[in-house]
Amino acid sequence: MAKAKRIPVALTIAGSDSGGGAGIQADLKTFAALGVHGASAITCVTAQNPGSIRDIQACDPRMVLRQIEAVFEGLLPAAVKTGMLFSREIVRVAAEFFKPRESPPLIVDPVMVATSGARLLDRSAVRLLREQLLPLAALVTPNLDETAALIGKRPESVEEMRSAARAIKSRYGCPALVKGGHLRGFREAIDLYFDGTAELMLRAPFVRGVTTHGTGCVYSAAIAGYLALGCPLPRAVERAKRYVTRAIAQAFVVNGHRVLNSFYSANPGFKRRIKR
């Protein structure tokens, strides 16, 4: 019998998306595409599709904790990411679990508000996330609106994004990747990374005519996946930026909606359309 290949584990702590485009579903597809075993702790169940979120039911915080404990006891993740935590109680569960231990790198995607406007993190939970979870993070990955919730000001230029990444590192102690995909007047999606020493400006052309759902989830999951594979953090961020850009460019159309192609590398048209 051939010797089985060993692969690392990455854990996602996030909400379930019934439409399959974001949340736990997007994270697990990303882990699988990168050759990482994906484990999950589901924080809430949503009734949604690419156009709207119709309802949200939070899981009992005790059950969220039991899921995390079970994964750590049996699978021991090499990296962890959080997505939609939704409630103050679930944020507390995550912070209290990771605080007393030497844990794998924790990527915090501070999911707060959906594109549709639905609130995905209770207002009472934002302060707890800032004060207790971010200081434990290896990286936080806010978009521009989430950056405003963290430092009190929405960046409106690349220079302000640079300042924001530095402010997050100074205030919370964790490296930051400020995502500028919604920056007005730019032909590129520009992200700023700062870890206290290294600074990266990550650029990718906008893919015209493509509106996608779940890009933030896939981006942060890819970072966690590359960390699980042994990449240093700056390298993991660079590789994840390329990964999500190509997944957008190779998006599928599903009943009229664009869906990210997490397994784009198997598409024979990939090399012709996207330069390495």
N, C-alpha and C positions, 0 to 999 in steps of 0.2 A: 504494500500500500504506500502510495506517495505521501511524503510528509506534508501536512497541512500548513499553509501559509499563515503566519501570525500577523494580525493587523491590530492597530490601536483602537481605542474606544473614545468617542466624543459624546458628551451628554448635552442635550438641549432641555432647558426648563422654560416652557412657553405654553401658549394657548393652541388649541386645535382649530384649524380652519376647515370648515366643511367643504369649501370650494377647492381645497387642495393647492392653492397658489401661494400661501404664506404660512407663517407659524410653524408648528411641529412638522407638518407635511413637507414644507419647503426645506426645512432644516435637515430632515432625514434623507431627502433626495440628494441634497448637497453632500452630506457625509458619504453616502453611497457612491456618488460620482467621483469623490476623491479617494476612494479606497479605504474609508474609515468605517468602523462599525458604529452605527448611531443608536444611542439609548435616549430615552425621553422621560421627562416628568411633566405631566400635563397639568397646567395651572387653571385652565378654564376651557369650557366648550363654547364655541360660537356657532351661530346659524348665519352663515354668510356665503356670498358668491363674489366674483370679482368686482361687482358694482356696488354692493352695500353690505352692511352688517345689520342683521335683523334682530338678533338677540344674543346675550352673553350670560352664561351661567358659570360662576366661579366654583372651583373645586374646594372642598373642605381643606383648610390649611394643613390639618393633620395628615390627610391623604397625600398632599403634595410632599410633605416631609417623608412619609413612608416610601414614596416612589424614589426620592433622592437617595435615601438610606439603602434601599434595596439595590440600586445600581452601584453605589460605592462598595457595598459588601460583596457583590458577586462579580462585578465587571471592572471596577477601578478605572474611571475615565482618565485619559491623558490630557483632556481639555474640556472645559464646560462653557456654555453660553446661556445667557438668559435672554428671553424675549418679553412677551406680554406677561407681566406678573399680576396686573389688574388691581389687586387690593393691598391695603396696608398690611394685613395679616400675612399674606403670602410673601411680600417683600421681607417682612420680619423673619419668616421661616428660612428664607434663603440666606439672609445676613447672619442669623444665629447659627446656621449649619456650617457656613464657611469660615466664620470668624475665629473659632478656637483651634482650628486645625491647619496643618501644612497641606494645602490643597493644590490641585492642578491649576493652571492659569484659567482665570475667569473672565470671559468677555461679556460685558453688559451692553446690550442693545436696549436703550431706555425708551421702549415703546410706550408712547403716551396718547397719541391721537391718530386715528386712521385717516387716510386720504379723504374718505367720505365725511369726516368730521366727528365720527363716533369716538367717545372717550374710552381709551384702553387702559388707563391707569388712574385710579381714584385720586382726586386732588390731595386727599389726606395722606396718600402713599408717596407723593413726590418728595416731600421733605425727608421721609425715612430712607428712601432710595439714595438721596444725596448724602445724608449723614452717615448711614450705616453700610450700604452696599458698595457705593463707589470707592471708598477707601480700600476695599478688598479686591478691587478689579485689577486685572492685568491691562485692560483697555476698556474704554467706553466709546461707543460709536454713535453719537447723536447726529441727527439731521439739523437743519438750521433752526427749526422751531423748537426742537428738543434742547438745542444749545441755549436758546433764550431762556428756557425753563431752568437750566443749570447755572447760568451766569447773569441772567437778567437783561440780556440784550441780544437781539437777533443779528447775526453778521450779515452785512449787505455787500461785502466785497471780499476779495481774496485776502487782503491785508487784515481785515477784521476777523476772518476765519483763523488766520495765523495767531492773532492776539487771543481769540477765544480758546484755541487749543492750549495755549500757554496758560491762560487763566484757569482752565479746568485742571491742568496738571498742578498748578500752584494751590488751588483751593481744595481739591479732593485727593491729591497725591497719586492719581492714576494717569497713565498715558491716555491721550485722546486722539480720536480720528473724527474730525469734524467734516461731515459730508455736505458738499455744496451742489448737489444735483438740482436743487431748486433755486440756485442763484440766478438772478435775473440778468439778461443781456449777454450771456456767455454761450459760445458754441461748443464748449467742452464741459464735461462733468468733472469738477475739480474738488479734490478732498485734501485736507491738511492733517498730517500726523505729527504729533510731538510727544516724546517720551521723557523729556527733561534733558536729553543730550542730542538725540537724532531728530531731525525734522525732515519730513518728506512732503513734497507736493505731487499728488497723484493725478494725472490727467487722462481723460479718455473722451473721444468724440461722442456727442449725443447721437443716438440712433434715431433718425428722423421718422416720425409717423408711428412710433412704438410707445404705447403707454402700458406699463407693466405693473403688476401687483406682487408684492413680496420681495422687492429688490433688497431692502434693508435686512430682512431675515436671511436671505441667501448670502449677502455680503458678510454678515457677522458669523454665520455658520461656516462659511469658507475659511475665515480667519481661524476659527476654532479648529476646523479640520486640518489646516496646514500646521497649526501648533501641535496637534496630536501626532502629526507625522514627523515632528522634530524640527520644524523651521523656527529660527529666531523670530521674535515678534515683528520687527520691521519687514523682514522678508515675507512673513505670512501675510501681512497687510498688502504688500505689493502684489503677491500672487493672487490674493483674493480679489483685488481690484480688477485684474485682468480676467479672472474667472467670471465675475458678475457681468462685466462688460460684454464678454462673448456670449454668456447665457442670454442677455438681452437681445443681442444682434441675431441670435439663432432662435428667437422665441417662436413658439407654435401658435397657431390660431385654433382655439377650442370654442366652438359654438359662438363665434364672433368676438371672443375675448383673447387677448394676448396672454400667453402663459410662458414664463421663463423656461428655457430648455437647459435643465441642470446637467443633462448628459450630452451637451453639444458636441463633444469631441468625437462622438460616434457618427456625426453627420458628415457625409462625404463632401458637402459644400462648404464646410467650415474653413479649410485652408484658402479657398479661393476668395472668400468674402471678408475674412479677418486677417490682417497682417500680424505676424508674431512680433 
